[in-house]
Structure formats: C-alpha cells, structure tokens
Amino acid sequence: MAKSSTHFHRSKTSIFLSDGCLFLGGAFSALLIVGVFFSFTTPIPSNIPNLGSVTTKFTAAPAAACLDPPDRTFYDDPEMGYTMEKKVHNWDKKREEWLKHHPSFAAGAKERIMTVTGSQPKPCKNPIGDHLLLRFFKNKVDYCRLHGYDIYYNNALLHPKMFGYWAKYPVVKAAMLAHPEAEWIYWVDSDALFTDMDFKLPLERYKDHNLVVHGWPRLIHEKRSWTGLNAGVFLIRNCQWSLDFMDVWASMGPQTPNYEKWGKTLRSTFKDKFFPESDDQTGLAYLIAIEKDKWADKIYLESEYFFEGYWEEIVTTFENVSKKYDEVEREVRELRRKHAEKVSERYGELREKFVRGGDEVVGRLKRPFITHFTGCQPCSGDHNHMYSADACWNGMLRALNFADNQVLRPHGYMHPDLGDNGVTPIPSDYPPP
Amino acid sequence: MAKSSTHFHRSKTSIFLSDGCLFLGGAFSALLIVGVFFSFTTPIPSNIPNLGSVTTKFTAAPAAACLDPPDRTFYDDPEMGYTMEKKVHNWDKKREEWLKHHPSFAAGAKERIMTVTGSQPKPCKNPIGDHLLLRFFKNKVDYCRLHGYDIYYNNALLHPKMFGYWAKYPVVKAAMLAHPEAEWIYWVDSDALFTDMDFKLPLERYKDHNLVVHGWPRLIHEKRSWTGLNAGVFLIRNCQWSLDFMDVWASMGPQTPNYEKWGKTLRSTFKDKFFPESDDQTGLAYLIAIEKDKWADKIYLESEYFFEGYWEEIVTTFENVSKKYDEVEREVRELRRKHAEKVSERYGELREKFVRGGDEVVGRLKRPFITHFTGCQPCSGDHNHMYSADACWNGMLRALNFADNQVLRPHGYMHPDLGDNGVTPIPSDYPPP
C-alpha cells in the first residue's frame, strides 16, 4: 500500500500518469479495508480467494502498469517512423495495446484531445506578426488549461518541401504517433483563437466520424466552392483511417510530382478557387465531393456552431454579446460568484444552459466558439485586399481582449475597452445591477 | 454507478477535476464487486452494513464533491479582492477549506505547481523580440506539458504603476488567489528557458521553506552583492507567509511613495548595484540580509543546481553536454527506446540516475535546468553592453534548439545543428553507435 500512497501524494504528474493507479489504488484500498474488517468479524471461508495474494498483486500492478513494458512494443520496431513517407499499419491495434500497457491513460481515453498549432521557424515579416502569434498562442494555452487539454506548438518545418498550409500534416502525423493516449488531434491555425472559453467540443456528435471541419455540404457537393469548408481548424481522430486519409490528402502537396497537376485539377473542379497552387482546403473539398464514397461518410461538415468562425462578421458583435451575457448573469446569482479558475468549466456548463442556441446567424448573441482571421495573414502581413490592414489588426486586438476577459476574470481583472490592452480590477459584484 | 461511469469516460477534464472521484470510484467499484460476489456466496450477516445504502452514498458523493458548495466560501466575501492593495487574511485556512470542498484536487495538492510567466502588453521594440518571446513561451509550455503543470501567461499590466520587473507581483498574487489548488507558484521570466526537460524541482528540499531563488548566502550576507541572488526565477509557496512577504517586498516598488528612498537605501546597502531605481532583486537581497530574523529562515538560496543558470557560461557547453548524454544512451539500451511523450518523465528519471551530479561548475556536462538570458533584454533589445547583440541572439537560438531537441525527439525529429532551425528525422537507432 506504501507504493500507492506515494503515488497519491506525488505532484500533478502522478495524476497525469497515474489515473489508473488512482482508480486501482482506490479499489485496492477498499478491498484491504473490507478484508481487514472481515478478518475481524468472520472467519474467511475456504472457497474465497486468499486476500493476501490478491493484495500483493494489487500492490505490484499499479506501478508496473504505468511503465513501458520490458517486451517490445510497436515503438521498438526499427521500421517505425514519424515522417509522411513512413507508412503506418494497424495503428488502431497499436494504440489499443499501448493503452492496455498504460492503464493510467485508459480513463478518459475516448475523449482525450491533443491541441496542435504552430507557425514558421523564422521571425514574421509583419513587424507586429510575432506579437500577434504570441497572443494567439496564449489564448490557446488558456483554453487548453481550462479544459485540461494538452497543447503542442510546432515551429519547425518537418518536411523541407511541405511549406505553407501543407506544413501542418507532418506535424499532425507526428503528434498522432507520439500521443497514442489522445483520441483526437485538434489542429487550430495560428490565426484562429477561442472566443468562447466555456464551450466544449460536442464529441458525442462525432462518434461515428473521424474528421470534423466547419463546412456546408451544399457548397461542396452542389456549388463546388473552395470555401465550402475551412481547413484551418479540424478535429481528426487518432486512428488508421486518419493516417490513410492524410496520406491521400497530402499526396496533393508540393512534395509530390503531382503537385502542379493537382493545382489544375482542383481549380477546374472548384471554379471559384482563384490561385493556381494545389492547396489543402480545396484538396479536402475535392476528396469529399469527388471521392465521396471513399471518405465522405467519415467526415463531419459542422455548421451548427462556430466550429470556425469568419472574423469579419464576428468582430463587430463582441460588445452586444458581452451585454447579453451580463444580462444573463444579472438574472442568475450563481453565475456571478467568484471562484477558482479550476472550477470555471462547471460554471461554464451552467452558463451554457442559459445562453444556448444556434449562433450561425450573426446577432444571435452567443459567444462564437472560434474566431478565425482568414485572409489577414498576421505573420507575413500580406492580408487579402478585401480588407484594410487596420480592420485585421484591430479586429484581432478586440477578439483577443474579448477572449482574455473570460480568462482574466477569475484572476480579478478585465479589459473594460476591447480596443485597449489596459485592465482594471473586476468590481466586487460584477456585472453591476 | 452510472454517474461514476460518466465521470470515468469524460475527457481529461474529468481527470483534472475528478481525481478524488476516480479514487472513490475505484473504491466504490471494488466494494460493489465484493458485495455482489459475497451476495452470491455467503448470506450477508446482519451485523455488516447494508451495502445498498453505502452504494447510494458513494454514487452521490463524487459528483457533489466536485462542485462549489452552495454555502458561502471566501470567494463570496464581497471584500475579497485580487489586487496588491487588498490585504488577504487567513489564506492558509481558506486554501485548506477550498481543498476540502473540492476533494478532486486534494490528491497531489502538496506538490502541485502552477507556472506563471509573461511579457509586456505591446509589441517589442526589438524586431525579433516577440519571435524570441514566442519561442521561450513554447519552451515553457513544453516543459509544463511533460510534467503536468499548469501554465499561465500574463500580458496585461495589472497595476498601472508597477511596471518592469515589479509587474510580476500583482500577477503572482492573482495567480495564488485564483489557484488555491496550487501549492507553489513558479515564476519564470520571459527570457529564461528550460534546458533540461527531464529535471523536476526537488520539492522535498523546500518542505520547510516558502520561497526559493538561485543564490549564495555569502554573497548576500557578507559581500552584499545585488547579484547574490536572481529574482527572475522563483518558487513561492501559495500561503499566508508569501502574501505577507510580497506585501513587504512590493512596498519597495514604484507604486509607493517610498520608491526613491528605497532606491537610495538599496544602493547604499549593495554597493555593486549600479542603477538608481529600487529593483525587486536587490529588494529581496535586502530583506534576506537586513531583515534576516523576519524572513531568511523561510527563504531557500539554492545553488546546488542551475535553478537559474547564467547563460553566458552555459551556451558554449551544449554540444559537449549532448555528447555526454549520447554516450550514456549508448551504454543504456532502455534510454534509446522510442516511446510516447506521455512516458517521457519516467525515461527522464532513469536518465537522471546516470547523469546525476553537481553541475554548478561548467563542464560537469549535466544539462542545465534553466538557462536565463539575464542582461540580454530580448524584448527591448537594450542588452547589457558587456555582450554583443549577436552573442545574445545566437545564444538564445542555440539554447532554444538544445531544449527543443528534447521535445522533438519523441515526435521523431531533431535539430542536427543548434545554430540552425532546420530539422531532420531522428534515425532509427539513435544515438548511432
């Protein structure tokens, strides 16, 4: 039992590494108590297992279960590799075995999300580019901390020829293989941020799917629009289907001899695609539309909430949304209570009940889950000329402060003006009546 | 039991929020199994508690235990505030009560670390400043992910008059109050990075102390040197002593009428302090040296490892350190095994056994825990003229890549040249014989 106690009084790492240890430890402790109790009250009948031998087994198992087994696992296969070129087989079985060998990660495995994001290795051309990326990254770290997700920021070009938007696929693949404990890899572009810190991905909706993007079936299958979906934010299941799909998806990329051909094919299929290079977003739309029977049934086109929200229609709504949330809080005393950040998620769930409702239509006044500054290109500064530079950077500032207010609040502060980074202490009973 | 199952199959959040739920769930499940077994094998004697009523109790308790209680907590006190001005009383008791009300955080509470860092609200003056800050932040996020620590990045000026190095104290205080689950707040400057991803803070050493900094008693008490310690990295216990100490420490800051007087006092006490303004580092040295009886016994001056390492003597050693670690790995097959990132900590513990030894003396070839680029000022670019700009930025690049290699490795890649951001896939049996 000493070993279990040590586990239970270690740092949060032991919580990270030893959830199964905790569970087993609880079970073991209970059995021990019952065994001791019974030994004092009832003679142990001969047909009941010897609790002594069970005790030894439970003492040994938790520690052993948390280490890599001495026997070979798939990681020990010298052929095993992380690159795009290395084909991976039987990944579902391998993940399952890994989870069996590491039972501390079994609890919650089916819903475990690993967030992945990143940016280029060298400094941004835009003088404020890296500053914006830093703020966007902080935002993601805040969201992940609130919901207990791991996050990995990549800033290396893993495949020398897979540049730009193609660069994310070697990262996603490496993340899958390095994180068998994660059921989902959640790619979020560097220019997307979480503007609803309460909202959690409704994973139950996606239980029969392996890839989730923001999109509209009609725009893909009928209108054949390259913006019928957005590939800047996606949830991809850590499974063999996804590895196979990414092999096909990435085969349209610049590292292959078919890159130019794919550029032409995608442009001729999606007539509103205005640039010649093969891109991952149109590529995904193509696979859904043209190789429908192979892939489409496992790809969820989510449009019932801002799985990924277009910034231009969102950024002017923040003040009205805040007003709405303040109104709700004035009605519901519980929501105004100060609390530790660690229980924010529970308060968020309560708040969700009061503000729930579709928010695809601007003006519905629910916080947009994710606001994505597509076309603004914060790093290079080469924004789409549909908008001014100011519209982009001011929009980002407002969105970042809008999100930050939700994080600052349990720390006692707020930005009273979304266009200004200044903060003030949160008044005692906020929002005021 | 349904409610418990829901908990056990939720996301990692449930692991975050429900460690006690897991333990209780394990105990409950074991009791249930035993109860069912016994009901089939032995008539339940009348003097044994009715397992049915116990079942109900265990089903209810885990969920209830994870919410804020409906009754008032200290958070509900309208006088409760997070700012420097708001005096906090009985914090130890308040934390203890909070942990009682939220038993899911009790396990591991005594060693739970919350890392806090941050930078200024506006873009850096140095054109590559924010890019460096972004990389330093990623480094911290990597370290925290590996060890299961939460991390909070602050980029708001919480007190309008507490600028520069003084800005951290309102942040640390707010973090303490918002995170009662954390035993330690770990402040790490924006220009410090983790260069040993395996190493864990030896908290057992600090069990009788409330504040840990890198420092040398002789330099403080005898030589009266302002660099007898470094205040850029510190571990501070989340307790009443620390709140009281920070009140005194921060009272030397620019938000008080005594700021200029303190500047003079600190300079006349620590003769090598060359700038006139009252600073937090000399302030801390002063409190240890001059108000020794009040504070010194609770302040640990750590010098047995690079709790915070001076970059200039470290950055030239990275290649030799890497060679040493490669040698060790060639000897110990277990260390060469590929593995999931989630078990890196266990491999790290094994590796530590082989490379353990004091590393204060350059050349001992143990990875420095933290490398701190004091004097380089990456954000403003106003580096100390003792060094060239190139020495600073190249040193940072090498340190960041040295650390990144330890993170990239379980993802299948490495920077072969520390001075270059390029990566290559890790060869199959690395390091090569």
Interface residues (C-beta under 8 A of the other chain):
Chain A: F8 H9 R10 S11 K12 T13 S14 I15 F16 L17 D19 L22 F23 L24 G25 G26 A27 F28 S29 A30 L31 V34 T41 T42 P45 N47 I48 C66 L67 D68 Y75 D76 P78 E79 M80 G81 Y82 T83 W98 H102 F105 A107 G108 K110 E111 R112 I113 S119 P121 K122 P123 C124 P127 I128 G129 D130 H131 L133 L134 R135 F137 K138 V141 D142 R145 H147 G148 Y149 D150 I151 Y152 Y153 N155 A156 L157 L158 P160 A174 A175 L177 A178 H179 P180 E181 K200 L203 R337 K338 H339 A340 E341 K342 V343 E345 R346 D404 L408 P410 H411 G412 Y413 H415 N421 G422 V423 P425 I426 S428 D429
Chain B: F8 H9 R10 S11 K12 T13 S14 I15 F16 L17 D19 L22 F23 L24 G25 G26 A27 F28 S29 A30 L31 V34 T41 T42 P45 N47 I48 C66 L67 D68 Y75 D76 P78 E79 M80 G81 Y82 T83 W98 H102 F105 A107 G108 K110 E111 R112 I113 S119 P121 K122 P123 C124 P127 I128 G129 D130 H131 L133 L134 R135 F137 K138 V141 D142 R145 H147 G148 Y149 D150 I151 Y152 Y153 N155 A156 L157 L158 P160 A174 A175 L177 A178 H179 P180 E181 K200 L203 R337 K338 H339 A340 E341 K342 V343 E345 R346 D404 L408 P410 H411 G412 Y413 H415 N421 G422 V423 P425 I426 S428 D429
